[in-house]
Amino acid sequence: MTTIAAGDERLARTSALTRLTKRPEIGALLAAIVIFVFFAVTTDAFATLSGSATWLRSASTIGIMAVAVALLMIGGEFDLSAGAMTGFTGLVVGILTTEYGLNIWVAILVSLALALAVGFVNGLLVMRTGLPSFIVTLGTFFVLQGIDLAGTKALIGQVAIQGMRDVPFYDSAKAVFGSSAEIGRGTFYVSILWWVAVAAVATWVLLRTRIGNWIFAVGGAQVSARQVGVPVAKTKIGLFMTTAGCGWLVGMLLLFTTSTVQSNTGVGQEFIYIICAVVGGCLMTGGYGSAIGAAFGALIYGMANQGIVYAGWDNNWLRAFLGVMLLAAVLLNEWVRKRAEATR
């Protein structure tokens, strides 16, 4: 008869607090609570319905992309073209509808197909060439930025889309991507619901599906993952396509919320997405992280961005805050990871 050693770590009981501290998103959750309380106490408008609607709207579009970028980072890759993708997809819809009279829903599907194609090419190049995704997607970033600026100007003679409200069926698309509801004195946009939905689906995929296991595997140990039968190439290409698809979604949300899009829309946001993912518990080396944590990271950004305005501070302090937040998150995430590994 086989007996189990009393010291078997598999049978050791751990407290709820210990299990909680092992979660990669716990640091972002605590930071979000602290920042909310700080600005709620020090400013008058921050915690009101109108104030909350403002920073939630800012956090929602950042959050959708942060979640997608988090999945890609857990898979061991980066996408520096994610920001430019949001402007690119919005411009595609705007030009096809206002200049060429294409049905708005057909134009939306065309922009989605183009976004997914770019994501597929990014992933394929990374897997076929072995080049760092940082370099491949940096090249894609410049290509998209050039198309957004020079291509748009060549086609319509300007760098911004006008007249979207006059496009047939605009209202039906706005209902899906740009609608809002008045609650008290606050205007809450549908982008918040999209953000919650994306974070929920991504968390379910990571924690409850085989694909989630594959994502952690290819990011943590790609060679070993391939040896045990994980479809590494398909998983990583799928992650790049997911990031591009979320870029399309954010592009639609921005387009139909404001009824216009600029050629520089989204440029420079890619680093904010990465910061939010890191703050949410993702390691730069891959194989570890959380989708819901990235959503909390975006919430922190949204609250800090608007809280600084409400507090009357110089807006440039936001950059300093992001830098400190990134460094603190990297140190905290490494500590949490080592603690989790030491107690296994």
C-alpha positions as a printed Julia matrix, in Angstrom:
344×3 Matrix{Float64}:
   0.0    0.0     0.0
   1.4    3.35   -1.02
   1.46   6.16    1.49
   1.79   9.84    0.81
   4.48  11.73    2.66
   3.2   14.17    5.18
   5.34  16.88    3.64
   3.95  16.49    0.13
   3.55  20.08   -1.11
   0.61  19.05   -3.31
  -1.45  18.44   -0.19
  -0.32  21.54    1.67
  -3.11  23.91    2.52
  -2.69  27.52    1.54
  -4.71  30.42    2.81
  -6.97  32.48    0.58
  -4.65  35.46    1.11
  -1.63  33.45   -0.04
  -3.44  32.27   -3.16
  -4.55  35.81   -3.85
  -1.04  37.24   -3.65
   0.07  34.75   -6.28
  -2.32  36.2    -8.84
  -0.53  38.45  -11.4
  -3.33  41.05  -11.39
  -3.44  41.66   -7.63
  -0.93  44.52   -7.77
  -2.93  46.34  -10.45
  -6.16  45.86   -8.51
  -4.68  47.32   -5.33
  -3.12  50.2    -7.25
  -6.45  50.97   -8.94
  -8.18  51.13   -5.56
  -5.5   53.44   -4.13
  -5.62  55.79   -7.12
  -9.41  55.92   -7.09
  -9.51  56.76   -3.39
  -6.77  59.37   -3.75
  -8.45  61.34   -6.53
 -11.93  60.84   -5.03
 -10.73  62.45   -1.81
  -8.6   65.22   -3.32
 -10.95  66.34   -6.12
 -14.66  67.14   -6.24
 -15.66  65.83   -9.67
 -13.63  62.63   -9.98
 -16.02  60.23   -8.22
 -19.21  61.78   -9.61
 -21.19  60.11  -12.38
 -19.99  62.66  -14.93
 -16.39  62.29  -13.79
 -16.56  58.5   -13.75
 -18.03  58.46  -17.26
 -15.08  60.52  -18.52
 -12.29  58.34  -17.16
 -14.12  55.11  -17.96
 -14.47  56.21  -21.58
 -10.75  56.93  -21.74
  -9.89  53.62  -20.08
 -12.22  51.54  -22.25
 -10.51  51.95  -25.62
  -7.06  51.7   -24.03
  -8.29  48.67  -22.1
  -9.47  46.73  -25.14
  -6.07  47.04  -26.74
  -4.23  46.42  -23.46
  -6.04  43.09  -23.06
  -5.13  42.01  -26.6
  -1.53  43.13  -26.13
  -1.44  41.24  -22.82
  -2.43  38.0   -24.56
   0.31  38.57  -27.12
   2.89  39.35  -24.42
   1.94  36.21  -22.47
   2.61  34.41  -25.76
   6.08  35.95  -25.78
   5.64  38.6   -28.5
   5.06  42.35  -28.97
   3.08  44.39  -31.5
   4.23  47.97  -32.03
   1.78  48.45  -34.9
  -1.27  48.16  -32.62
  -1.72  51.9   -32.21
  -1.45  52.75  -35.91
  -3.94  49.96  -36.66
  -6.75  51.82  -34.89
  -6.33  54.83  -37.15
  -5.8   52.72  -40.27
  -9.09  50.81  -39.9
 -11.06  53.97  -39.19
  -9.6   55.69  -42.25
 -10.44  52.69  -44.45
 -14.1   52.87  -43.45
 -14.2   56.64  -43.76
 -12.65  56.75  -47.23
 -14.65  53.83  -48.65
 -17.96  55.32  -47.49
 -17.51  59.07  -47.95
 -15.43  58.99  -51.13
 -16.5   55.8   -52.93
 -20.05  55.33  -51.66
 -19.55  51.81  -50.36
 -22.19  50.49  -47.96
 -21.01  51.27  -44.45
 -21.33  47.69  -43.17
 -19.42  46.34  -46.16
 -16.72  48.93  -45.51
 -16.56  47.85  -41.85
 -16.08  44.22  -42.9
 -13.43  45.21  -45.46
 -11.49  47.08  -42.77
 -11.75  44.06  -40.47
 -10.43  41.78  -43.21
  -7.5   44.13  -43.86
  -6.69  44.33  -40.14
  -6.71  40.54  -39.79
  -4.56  40.24  -42.92
  -1.97  42.6   -41.43
  -2.0   40.62  -38.19
  -1.56  37.39  -40.15
   1.4   38.81  -42.07
   3.0   40.05  -38.82
   2.7   36.64  -37.23
   3.82  34.78  -40.34
   6.93  36.95  -40.73
   7.87  36.48  -37.08
   7.5   32.7   -37.28
   9.07  32.2   -40.72
  12.04  34.56  -40.33
  12.75  34.19  -36.62
  13.13  37.96  -36.35
  12.06  39.61  -33.09
   8.43  40.71  -33.21
   9.63  44.09  -31.96
  11.43  44.65  -35.28
   8.78  43.14  -37.55
   5.89  45.13  -36.06
   7.98  48.31  -35.89
   8.29  48.0   -39.66
   4.54  47.43  -39.93
   3.97  50.49  -37.76
   5.87  52.72  -40.2
   4.09  51.17  -43.19
   0.66  51.83  -41.67
   1.64  55.31  -40.56
   2.82  56.13  -44.08
  -0.41  54.79  -45.58
  -2.47  56.73  -43.05
  -0.72  59.99  -43.8
   0.45  59.92  -47.43
  -2.17  57.5   -48.71
  -5.1   59.38  -47.21
  -3.8   62.7   -48.47
  -3.29  61.29  -51.97
  -6.83  59.89  -52.09
  -8.87  62.69  -50.53
  -6.49  65.65  -50.4
  -6.57  65.91  -46.6
  -5.57  63.94  -43.53
  -8.94  63.72  -41.78
 -12.29  62.16  -42.66
 -15.32  64.44  -42.75
 -18.99  63.86  -43.49
 -19.46  60.48  -41.81
 -22.84  61.51  -40.4
 -24.22  61.83  -43.94
 -23.31  58.26  -44.91
 -26.34  55.92  -45.36
 -26.87  53.52  -42.43
 -24.48  55.55  -40.28
 -26.94  55.46  -37.38
 -27.09  51.66  -37.35
 -23.31  51.42  -37.11
 -23.22  54.13  -34.47
 -25.7   52.15  -32.38
 -23.22  49.27  -32.24
 -19.96  51.18  -31.89
 -20.76  54.72  -30.76
 -23.99  54.76  -28.76
 -24.22  56.15  -25.25
 -26.57  56.34  -22.29
 -27.19  59.2   -19.91
 -26.99  58.13  -16.27
 -27.42  61.05  -13.94
 -25.13  63.72  -15.35
 -22.75  61.24  -16.88
 -22.61  60.01  -20.47
 -21.53  56.37  -20.55
 -20.46  55.03  -23.96
 -20.91  51.52  -25.33
 -17.13  51.2   -25.53
 -17.21  50.44  -21.8
 -19.37  47.36  -22.45
 -17.07  46.27  -25.27
 -14.11  46.62  -22.89
 -15.75  44.46  -20.23
 -16.75  41.87  -22.84
 -13.27  41.64  -24.35
 -11.64  41.34  -20.91
 -14.13  38.65  -19.85
 -13.69  36.57  -23.02
  -9.89  36.88  -22.9
  -9.82  35.82  -19.24
 -12.04  32.82  -20.0
  -9.84  31.8   -22.91
  -6.67  32.05  -20.83
  -7.94  30.21  -17.77
 -10.54  27.76  -19.1
  -9.54  26.64  -22.58
  -6.85  24.61  -24.33
  -5.91  27.69  -26.33
  -5.14  29.49  -23.09
  -2.76  26.69  -22.12
  -1.1   26.98  -25.52
  -0.64  30.75  -25.07
   1.13  30.3   -21.73
   3.17  27.43  -23.15
   4.49  29.21  -26.27
   5.41  32.25  -24.19
   7.08  30.41  -21.36
   8.91  27.64  -23.23
   8.41  27.66  -26.97
  10.75  24.77  -27.77
   9.24  22.54  -25.11
   5.74  23.51  -26.21
   6.5   22.46  -29.78
   7.94  19.17  -28.58
   4.73  18.25  -26.74
   2.55  19.03  -29.74
   1.46  22.63  -29.16
   0.81  24.35  -32.54
   3.25  27.18  -31.88
   2.98  28.93  -35.25
  -0.82  28.84  -35.34
  -1.05  30.06  -31.75
   1.26  33.02  -32.28
  -0.22  34.0   -35.63
  -3.66  33.83  -34.0
  -2.45  36.16  -31.24
  -1.18  38.71  -33.77
  -4.51  38.52  -35.59
  -6.34  38.99  -32.28
  -4.35  42.14  -31.55
  -5.07  43.45  -35.05
  -8.76  42.58  -34.65
  -8.95  44.52  -31.41
  -7.21  47.4   -33.18
 -10.04  47.3   -35.72
 -12.63  47.3   -32.9
 -11.07  50.33  -31.23
 -10.86  52.04  -34.6
 -14.61  51.54  -35.07
 -15.37  52.73  -31.53
 -13.35  55.91  -32.05
 -14.77  56.54  -35.52
 -18.43  56.2   -34.57
 -18.08  57.99  -31.23
 -16.54  61.14  -32.74
 -17.77  60.77  -36.37
 -14.28  61.55  -37.62
 -10.78  60.1   -37.68
  -7.36  61.69  -38.14
  -4.39  60.17  -39.95
  -2.37  60.22  -36.72
  -5.07  58.53  -34.64
  -3.56  55.9   -32.36
   0.07  56.73  -33.13
   2.08  56.62  -29.91
  -0.54  54.63  -28.02
   1.22  51.29  -28.49
   3.57  51.93  -25.58
   0.65  52.79  -23.33
  -0.93  49.43  -24.19
   2.3   47.67  -23.21
   2.57  49.66  -19.97
  -1.01  48.75  -19.03
  -0.31  45.07  -19.75
   2.87  45.13  -17.64
   1.13  46.95  -14.81
  -1.55  44.27  -15.03
   0.95  41.51  -14.34
   2.5   40.55  -17.69
   6.21  39.81  -17.8
   8.27  41.23  -20.67
   9.75  37.74  -21.13
   6.36  36.07  -21.75
   4.67  33.05  -20.26
   3.09  34.9   -17.34
   0.34  37.49  -17.02
  -3.35  38.24  -16.86
  -5.98  39.65  -19.19
  -8.07  41.08  -16.36
  -4.89  42.58  -14.94
  -4.32  44.45  -18.21
  -7.88  45.79  -17.92
  -7.04  47.05  -14.43
  -3.87  48.61  -15.85
  -5.96  50.52  -18.38
  -8.32  51.58  -15.6
  -5.34  52.99  -13.69
  -4.27  54.92  -16.79
  -7.77  56.29  -17.37
  -8.16  57.38  -13.74
  -4.71  58.97  -13.59
  -5.17  60.72  -16.94
  -8.42  62.36  -15.88
  -7.59  62.69  -12.2
  -4.57  64.85  -13.0
  -6.86  67.17  -14.97
  -9.41  67.37  -12.15
  -6.63  68.05   -9.66
  -5.42  70.97  -11.77
  -1.92  69.58  -12.24
   0.29  69.96  -15.3
  -0.74  67.24  -17.79
   2.9   66.41  -18.41
   3.04  64.74  -14.99
   1.12  61.85  -16.58
   4.27  60.78  -18.42
   6.27  60.75  -15.2
   3.49  58.76  -13.55
   3.52  56.19  -16.36
   7.28  55.78  -16.07
   7.17  55.24  -12.31
   4.19  52.9   -12.68
   6.04  50.81  -15.3
   9.17  50.43  -13.18
   7.19  49.59  -10.06
   5.08  47.06  -11.95
   8.13  45.28  -13.4
   9.66  44.92   -9.93
   6.37  43.82   -8.35
   5.59  41.31  -11.11
   9.01  39.73  -10.79
   8.55  39.41   -7.01
   5.09  37.88   -7.41
   6.38  35.41  -10.01
   9.29  34.3    -7.84
   7.01  33.97   -4.82
   4.56  31.86   -6.79
   7.32  29.59   -8.12
   8.93  29.22   -4.67
   5.69  28.0    -3.09
   4.78  25.41   -5.76
